[in-house]
Amino acid sequence: MAETKDSKEDIKSGGDVVDANPVILKETIEQPQGEDMQVDAKPDHAHPYRYNMNYPSIGQCIIINNKNFDKKTGMNIRNGTDVDAGNLLKSFKMQGYKVKVFNDQTCRQIEQCLQSIAREDHSKEASFVCALLSHGDEGVLYGTDGCIEIKRLTSLFKGDRCKTLVGKPKLFFIQACRGTELDGGIEADSIESDSSPQKIPVEADFLYAYSTVSGYYSWRNTVSGSWFIQSLCDMLSKYGRELELMQILTRVNHKVALEFESSSTIAGFNYKKQIPCIVSMLTKEVHFSH
């Protein structure tokens, strides 16, 4: 659901809003059948369960930051997203990535941008990162002029289409709604107390870190940015050189789940919660330091 007229007061006061789609729009896109691929990534014999990050470059980080949308989409301005983009740029630069930010991209521009990057030679790079910041719904992301399937974008980096990233981690961070459900939360009692060629599936070595679980709204503060990106950047700055990526993302989940609650003037949108969702096809651990 797009930001409504009632949310104007939230924007002025730094309240919480959602990145959502008023109408579910989906496209049926045929994808090629999965194939096995030869692995070109360098093995790390000292750490067989870690991705080898010892390359001339750790890789690129591409940030798609959509704030303004055509009126025909029915989508309102995403105040606070520039804060997210700036924080991501700083956080991934600190990890050594070459970061590029693309603002207010149409569906075609997003696809062309990622298609161009997927066609590049990544043989001297250890990994690839992409952050998608926009409105969304289940399975789709909004360009400034409409929506596009997320799978259509991520599939550009599959092993049969981007061979110089085969066997290397491809990390996608997606800040967007995935539906129109709200999480009211629940009170809980404390419970604290070898180098030979290999064949791998083309879908391997991907990680999708969604800001919310399937079917739910994703919250963004109009002043300080989205809950998910705030938490991700905070945890990266604290633990990016110390912990493995899944450990970092578990702490992101913890921070979003426990430290945030919506404050909104829209009826029924107050005191709501959120939990990010990590979908991993990684086959090794990701340590940004090597």
N, C-alpha and C positions, 0 to 999 in steps of 0.2 A: 504494500500500500504506500502510495506517495505521501509526502508531508502534506498535511491539510491546512486550511486556513487557520484552524485552531492552534496550529503549531507555531504561528508567528511569534507568539509571546515567548515560547521556548527558545527560539532563535535569538531574540533580543536578550534574554536573560541567561543564555548559556545552558539551556535545558537539553534533554536527551531526545533524539529523533531517530527514525529508522530508515534504512536504505531498502526500499521495497518497490514492488510492481503492483499497480492497481488491478491489472488484468493479467492472468497467466498466459504468456505467449511462448510457444515452443515451436521449434522447427525439427523436422525429421531429416537427419543427415546420415547418409550411408558412410560407414567407415570401412577401410580395407581390413581384411581378415588378419589376425595376428600371425606373425612369423617369427622364427628364431633369428637372432642376430649374432655375429661374431663380436667379441669384446675387444676393443682397442685400448681401453683404459689400462694404465700401468698397474700391475699388481704391487701390493705392499706386503712383502713377506714377513716383515717384523710385526705387522698388525693385520692379520688376514680378515678380521671382521670390521675393519675401518676402511672407508673410502680413502684412496691415496690423494691427498691435497697438495702434494709436492710437485707442482707444475709452475711454469714461469708466471702464471696468473691464476688466482683462485676463481676468476670468472666474471661474468657480467651480471648486473642486477638491473632489470627493466621495471620501471614503475609506470603503470597506466593510471593517471589521476583524473577522473571525470567529476567535474563540479557543476558545470552548467549544461542544460539539456534543452533540445528543441521543444517548443510548446506542444507540438503534436504528440510527443511521448507521454505527456501528462506528468512528467517527473519534475520535481522542484529542485532548486539549488541545494547542493550538498555542503552546507557550511561546516567548517571544521576539517574538511578533507585535505586542505593544503597543509595543515598542521601534521596530519598523518604522513603525507608525502615527504615533508621536510624531515620528520623524525626517522622515517625509513631510509632516506638518503644518508643521513648522518650515521645511523646504526650500521648499515651495510658497508659504508665507506670504512668504518672502524674495523670491520672484519676483513678489509682488503679488496672488496669488490669495486669494479668500475661501474658506477651507477649513472643511469640515464632516466630522466623523467619526461613523460609525454603527457601533456595536459589536454583535456577536453577533446578526446578522440572519437570519431565516428566508428561504427562497426567495421567499416571497410578499412579505415586507418589502423585500427587495433590489429586486425588480421594481417594487413600488409606489413605492419611494423614487426610483428612476431614472426611472420613468414620470412622476412628478410634476415632476421637474426638467426633463425633456424638454419638458413642456407649458408651461413658463415662458417669458416673453419675454426672449430673450437678445440683443435688438437693440442693446443698449448694452454688450455684452460681446464681447471679441475672440476668445475660445476657450473650450474646456471640457476639464477634466481629470478622470479617474476612476481611482482605484486600488482594485483588488480583491485582498484578502489573505485567503486561505482554503486549505482542502484542495481538490484538484481531480483531474481525469483528462482524457483527450483530449477537448477541446471542452466540458467541463463544469466548473462551479464549485460548491462546496458552500455551501449555507445551513446554518444550525444543525440543520435538520430533514431534509436531503436535498440532491439536486443539481439544478442548472438549467443549461440550455445558455447558454454565454457569448454566443453569437450572438443569443439572445433578448433579452439585456440591451443589447448594443451597438446592435442594430438600432433601438432606441427613438430613437436620435439620427440616423438616416438622413435624407437631405434631404427625403424625402416625408413624414416624421413630425415633424421638428423644424426648421421652416422658418427660424427666426431664427438657426440655426447653419449654414445653407447657405453654403458658401464659406469657412468658418472651420475651423481645426484642432480636431479632437476626439481627444484623446490618452488612451489606456487603458494602464495599467500593471498587469500581472497577475502576482501572486506566488502560484503554485499549481503542483502537479505536473501533467504532461500525459501520464503513462503510468508504466510500471514498469521502464524500462530504466535501466541505470547506465553512466556514462561513466568508464572506467578511465584515460583519458588515454593519451598516447604521447609518448615522448621525441623532441625535434626539434632539429636543428642550427640555430644562429642564422642568420637571413636578413636581419639588420640591415645594412645598408650605407646699354488704353483703357476708359472708364467705361460703354460701351454694355452692355446686358444680355447675359449669356452663359448657355449651357446646359451643365450639367455632370452627370455620373452621380450618382445618389443615394448610391453607395458611396464617392464621392470625399472626400478631406480627413480620412480616419481614419488613425490610427497605433495599432498594437497592439504594445506592448513586453512580450513574455512573459519570465518569469524563466528559462525553459529551452526547448529545442527540442521539437518534437512527439515524443511517445513516451517522454520521459525524466522521471526524478525531478527535483524542485527542492529544493535544500538550504536549511535554516534552522538557525542556531545558537540554542540555547535561551536564551542570555544576551544575545548582541549582535544578534540578529535575522537575517533572511535575507541570504544573500550578495548577491542581486540588489538588494534595497532599500538595504542598506548602501552598495553601490557607486553606485547611482543618486543617493542623497542626497549622497554625497561629491563626485561629479562635478558635481552641480547647484550645490553650495556653492562649488566652485572655479571653474566655467566657465559658470554659468547666465547671467551678464551679459556673457559674452565670446564664446562659441561658438554656432553653430547647433545645433539639437536633435539632428540625426543625427550630428554630430561628437561631441556629448556622449555619446550612446548607444553610439557606437563605442568610446569610452573606458571606458564601463561594461562593455562586452563584454570589453575587454582586461583590466580589473581582475578581473572574475569569473573569467575563463579562467586567468589567470596567478597571482593572489595567493591563491586559495582551494583547499583540498583537504580532503576530509571526514576527521573524526576520530571514529570510532564504535566501540562495543564489539560491535555486531551483526556477525556473521560475513558477510563479503563486502561490507560497506558502508564499509570503511575505504579511505582514499587515493583517493577518487573525485573527479571533476571535474565542471564544469558550464559551459555556454555559453548566455547569453540569446539570444533570437530577436526580431528587429525586423521587423515586417510593416507596410510603409508604403503607404498610398494617398494620401499627402500630395501636393499639386500645387505647393507652394511651400515655401520654407524657413521654419522657425519660429525666430524670435529673440525671447526673452522681454523683452529691452530694446528700446525703440523710440525 
